Amino acid sequence: MSRFANSSITTTQIRRFGQHYLEMVIAMFAGMLVLGLPAEGLLQLSGSGTSELQESAPALALAGMGIVMTVPMVAWMRYRGHTWQPTLEMAASMIVPTIAVIVLLAAGVSDFGAAMGIEHIAMFPAMLAVMLARWGEYSADHAHHGHAAEATA
């Protein structure tokens, strides 16, 4: 395991950190498929759809998108053994940008399309910031976390 000059950060830690980040991104996109598609189906069955929601209730559409991306991230982090504190911080990295764009939309500063783009783009650096703030948490092997169920017992 090599070390970077004048640093105690190892390439293994960087690889693990990158793996954690990639897992969060995959969970985010998986949520859009696994939860978003069935939600769209339910909306269609009720005679509506996301395009109608974008027009009639854009804040709800943005909130829904934030939720369908956050829920699988929370589930994956708990499965991987993270305790509630870092899990909720990661959830906040998704929800805070969502709330921010809803405020921009309500203030008339943004339209729906721009708000949706900003929401998604802002989530990536927000997740990264949360992870960097807990370097030890995210650069460690998953076995380091123990089992989340045991941590709450």
Short mmCIF file of the C-alpha atoms (twelve columns), coordinates in Angstrom:
data_MODEL
# 
_entry.id   MODEL 
# 
loop_
_atom_site.group_PDB 
_atom_site.id 
_atom_site.type_symbol 
_atom_site.label_atom_id 
_atom_site.label_alt_id 
_atom_site.label_comp_id 
_atom_site.label_asym_id 
_atom_site.label_seq_id 
_atom_site.Cartn_x 
_atom_site.Cartn_y 
_atom_site.Cartn_z 
_atom_site.pdbx_PDB_model_num 
ATOM 1   C CA . MET A 1   0.000   0.000  0.000   1 
ATOM 2   C CA . SER A 2   1.689   3.193  -1.142  1 
ATOM 3   C CA . ARG A 3   1.483   6.515  0.658   1 
ATOM 4   C CA . PHE A 4   1.360   9.953  -0.880  1 
ATOM 5   C CA . ALA A 5   4.267   12.253 -0.102  1 
ATOM 6   C CA . ASN A 6   3.934   13.980 3.289   1 
ATOM 7   C CA . SER A 7   0.519   12.430 3.892   1 
ATOM 8   C CA . SER A 8   -0.945  9.632  5.937   1 
ATOM 9   C CA . ILE A 9   -3.625  9.080  3.284   1 
ATOM 10  C CA . THR A 10  -3.129  5.800  1.461   1 
ATOM 11  C CA . THR A 11  -4.187  4.806  -2.030  1 
ATOM 12  C CA . THR A 12  -6.366  2.132  -0.417  1 
ATOM 13  C CA . GLN A 13  -8.223  4.825  1.525   1 
ATOM 14  C CA . ILE A 14  -8.712  6.878  -1.625  1 
ATOM 15  C CA . ARG A 15  -9.989  3.820  -3.477  1 
ATOM 16  C CA . ARG A 16  -12.417 3.006  -0.653  1 
ATOM 17  C CA . PHE A 17  -13.577 6.623  -0.528  1 
ATOM 18  C CA . GLY A 18  -14.176 6.579  -4.287  1 
ATOM 19  C CA . GLN A 19  -16.029 3.281  -3.980  1 
ATOM 20  C CA . HIS A 20  -18.301 4.734  -1.285  1 
ATOM 21  C CA . TYR A 21  -19.009 7.768  -3.471  1 
ATOM 22  C CA . LEU A 22  -19.745 5.593  -6.490  1 
ATOM 23  C CA . GLU A 23  -22.081 3.440  -4.402  1 
ATOM 24  C CA . MET A 24  -24.018 6.550  -3.367  1 
ATOM 25  C CA . VAL A 25  -24.317 7.694  -6.985  1 
ATOM 26  C CA . ILE A 26  -25.480 4.234  -8.068  1 
ATOM 27  C CA . ALA A 27  -28.038 4.135  -5.243  1 
ATOM 28  C CA . MET A 28  -29.253 7.574  -6.330  1 
ATOM 29  C CA . PHE A 29  -29.815 6.466  -9.925  1 
ATOM 30  C CA . ALA A 30  -31.220 3.105  -8.849  1 
ATOM 31  C CA . GLY A 31  -33.806 4.981  -6.814  1 
ATOM 32  C CA . MET A 32  -34.929 6.864  -9.888  1 
ATOM 33  C CA . LEU A 33  -35.532 3.528  -11.604 1 
ATOM 34  C CA . VAL A 34  -36.714 1.300  -8.764  1 
ATOM 35  C CA . LEU A 35  -38.916 3.892  -7.054  1 
ATOM 36  C CA . GLY A 36  -39.412 6.529  -9.750  1 
ATOM 37  C CA . LEU A 37  -40.785 4.252  -12.449 1 
ATOM 38  C CA . PRO A 38  -43.426 2.622  -10.202 1 
ATOM 39  C CA . ALA A 39  -44.384 6.077  -8.888  1 
ATOM 40  C CA . GLU A 40  -44.859 7.242  -12.467 1 
ATOM 41  C CA . GLY A 41  -46.971 4.146  -13.115 1 
ATOM 42  C CA . LEU A 42  -49.183 4.943  -10.138 1 
ATOM 43  C CA . LEU A 43  -49.550 8.517  -11.313 1 
ATOM 44  C CA . GLN A 44  -50.527 7.261  -14.777 1 
ATOM 45  C CA . LEU A 45  -53.129 4.927  -13.247 1 
ATOM 46  C CA . SER A 46  -54.617 7.897  -11.415 1 
ATOM 47  C CA . GLY A 47  -54.878 9.793  -14.697 1 
ATOM 48  C CA . SER A 48  -51.863 12.006 -14.096 1 
ATOM 49  C CA . GLY A 49  -48.105 11.792 -14.625 1 
ATOM 50  C CA . THR A 50  -44.869 13.542 -13.824 1 
ATOM 51  C CA . SER A 51  -45.289 15.945 -16.731 1 
ATOM 52  C CA . GLU A 52  -48.646 17.047 -15.308 1 
ATOM 53  C CA . LEU A 53  -47.092 17.341 -11.843 1 
ATOM 54  C CA . GLN A 54  -44.346 19.539 -13.242 1 
ATOM 55  C CA . GLU A 55  -47.036 21.957 -14.390 1 
ATOM 56  C CA . SER A 56  -49.557 21.734 -11.538 1 
ATOM 57  C CA . ALA A 57  -47.294 20.993 -8.543  1 
ATOM 58  C CA . PRO A 58  -43.640 21.512 -9.485  1 
ATOM 59  C CA . ALA A 59  -42.463 21.627 -5.859  1 
ATOM 60  C CA . LEU A 60  -44.048 18.223 -5.284  1 
ATOM 61  C CA . ALA A 61  -42.313 16.836 -8.384  1 
ATOM 62  C CA . LEU A 62  -38.943 18.148 -7.155  1 
ATOM 63  C CA . ALA A 63  -39.543 16.807 -3.641  1 
ATOM 64  C CA . GLY A 64  -40.555 13.441 -5.072  1 
ATOM 65  C CA . MET A 65  -37.355 13.260 -7.084  1 
ATOM 66  C CA . GLY A 66  -35.297 14.069 -4.006  1 
ATOM 67  C CA . ILE A 67  -37.074 11.396 -1.994  1 
ATOM 68  C CA . VAL A 68  -36.773 8.613  -4.582  1 
ATOM 69  C CA . MET A 69  -33.021 9.238  -4.737  1 
ATOM 70  C CA . THR A 70  -32.540 9.533  -0.964  1 
ATOM 71  C CA . VAL A 71  -34.447 6.466  0.234   1 
ATOM 72  C CA . PRO A 72  -32.203 3.893  -1.501  1 
ATOM 73  C CA . MET A 73  -29.084 5.728  -0.342  1 
ATOM 74  C CA . VAL A 74  -30.275 5.482  3.254   1 
ATOM 75  C CA . ALA A 75  -31.156 1.814  2.804   1 
ATOM 76  C CA . TRP A 76  -27.764 1.053  1.217   1 
ATOM 77  C CA . MET A 77  -25.810 2.879  3.898   1 
ATOM 78  C CA . ARG A 78  -27.655 1.027  6.649   1 
ATOM 79  C CA . TYR A 79  -27.102 -2.260 4.832   1 
ATOM 80  C CA . ARG A 80  -23.384 -1.456 4.575   1 
ATOM 81  C CA . GLY A 81  -23.233 -0.888 8.335   1 
ATOM 82  C CA . HIS A 82  -23.239 2.894  8.693   1 
ATOM 83  C CA . THR A 83  -24.850 4.245  11.846  1 
ATOM 84  C CA . TRP A 84  -27.700 6.743  11.724  1 
ATOM 85  C CA . GLN A 85  -25.581 9.909  12.104  1 
ATOM 86  C CA . PRO A 86  -23.593 9.614  8.842   1 
ATOM 87  C CA . THR A 87  -26.635 8.127  7.116   1 
ATOM 88  C CA . LEU A 88  -28.783 11.131 8.014   1 
ATOM 89  C CA . GLU A 89  -25.982 13.499 6.998   1 
ATOM 90  C CA . MET A 90  -25.908 11.832 3.581   1 
ATOM 91  C CA . ALA A 91  -29.700 12.094 3.367   1 
ATOM 92  C CA . ALA A 92  -29.391 15.813 4.164   1 
ATOM 93  C CA . SER A 93  -26.912 16.178 1.285   1 
ATOM 94  C CA . MET A 94  -29.796 15.154 -0.971  1 
ATOM 95  C CA . ILE A 95  -32.674 16.938 0.742   1 
ATOM 96  C CA . VAL A 96  -30.999 20.331 1.306   1 
ATOM 97  C CA . PRO A 97  -30.447 20.953 -2.441  1 
ATOM 98  C CA . THR A 98  -34.032 19.830 -3.033  1 
ATOM 99  C CA . ILE A 99  -35.378 22.356 -0.539  1 
ATOM 100 C CA . ALA A 100 -33.104 25.060 -1.970  1 
ATOM 101 C CA . VAL A 101 -34.426 24.617 -5.510  1 
ATOM 102 C CA . ILE A 102 -38.027 24.540 -4.273  1 
ATOM 103 C CA . VAL A 103 -37.344 27.919 -2.635  1 
ATOM 104 C CA . LEU A 104 -35.816 29.227 -5.888  1 
ATOM 105 C CA . LEU A 105 -38.861 28.001 -7.777  1 
ATOM 106 C CA . ALA A 106 -41.291 29.550 -5.279  1 
ATOM 107 C CA . ALA A 107 -39.384 32.852 -5.424  1 
ATOM 108 C CA . GLY A 108 -39.710 32.879 -9.206  1 
ATOM 109 C CA . VAL A 109 -35.951 32.807 -9.659  1 
ATOM 110 C CA . SER A 110 -36.031 29.512 -11.543 1 
ATOM 111 C CA . ASP A 111 -38.347 27.529 -13.759 1 
ATOM 112 C CA . PHE A 112 -38.947 23.806 -13.273 1 
ATOM 113 C CA . GLY A 113 -36.379 22.570 -15.802 1 
ATOM 114 C CA . ALA A 114 -33.568 24.675 -14.372 1 
ATOM 115 C CA . ALA A 115 -34.576 23.765 -10.813 1 
ATOM 116 C CA . MET A 116 -34.464 20.048 -11.647 1 
ATOM 117 C CA . GLY A 117 -31.020 20.451 -13.206 1 
ATOM 118 C CA . ILE A 118 -29.699 22.463 -10.270 1 
ATOM 119 C CA . GLU A 119 -31.156 19.935 -7.820  1 
ATOM 120 C CA . HIS A 120 -29.337 17.045 -9.458  1 
ATOM 121 C CA . ILE A 121 -26.051 18.852 -10.015 1 
ATOM 122 C CA . ALA A 122 -25.944 20.258 -6.463  1 
ATOM 123 C CA . MET A 123 -26.385 16.805 -4.949  1 
ATOM 124 C CA . PHE A 124 -23.007 15.576 -6.217  1 
ATOM 125 C CA . PRO A 125 -20.807 18.172 -4.462  1 
ATOM 126 C CA . ALA A 126 -23.099 18.060 -1.415  1 
ATOM 127 C CA . MET A 127 -22.530 14.301 -1.082  1 
ATOM 128 C CA . LEU A 128 -18.802 14.816 -1.596  1 
ATOM 129 C CA . ALA A 129 -18.677 17.510 1.107   1 
ATOM 130 C CA . VAL A 130 -20.482 15.267 3.593   1 
ATOM 131 C CA . MET A 131 -18.088 12.447 2.805   1 
ATOM 132 C CA . LEU A 132 -14.969 14.611 3.068   1 
ATOM 133 C CA . ALA A 133 -16.161 15.862 6.459   1 
ATOM 134 C CA . ARG A 134 -16.150 12.221 7.604   1 
ATOM 135 C CA . TRP A 135 -13.047 11.016 5.800   1 
ATOM 136 C CA . GLY A 136 -12.465 8.198  8.298   1 
ATOM 137 C CA . GLU A 137 -16.005 6.918  7.839   1 
ATOM 138 C CA . TYR A 138 -15.871 6.790  4.068   1 
ATOM 139 C CA . SER A 139 -12.238 5.808  3.517   1 
ATOM 140 C CA . ALA A 140 -12.476 2.764  5.769   1 
ATOM 141 C CA . ASP A 141 -13.405 -0.754 4.774   1 
ATOM 142 C CA . HIS A 142 -17.113 -1.510 5.138   1 
ATOM 143 C CA . ALA A 143 -16.236 -4.080 7.791   1 
ATOM 144 C CA . HIS A 144 -15.013 -1.121 9.871   1 
ATOM 145 C CA . HIS A 145 -18.584 0.068  10.290  1 
ATOM 146 C CA . GLY A 146 -19.845 -3.110 11.955  1 
ATOM 147 C CA . HIS A 147 -23.501 -3.893 11.556  1 
ATOM 148 C CA . ALA A 148 -25.952 -0.996 11.665  1 
ATOM 149 C CA . ALA A 149 -28.564 -3.154 13.364  1 
ATOM 150 C CA . GLU A 150 -26.121 -3.871 16.185  1 
ATOM 151 C CA . ALA A 151 -25.231 -0.174 16.455  1 
ATOM 152 C CA . THR A 152 -28.855 0.719  17.192  1 
ATOM 153 C CA . ALA A 153 -29.419 -2.145 19.627  1 
# 
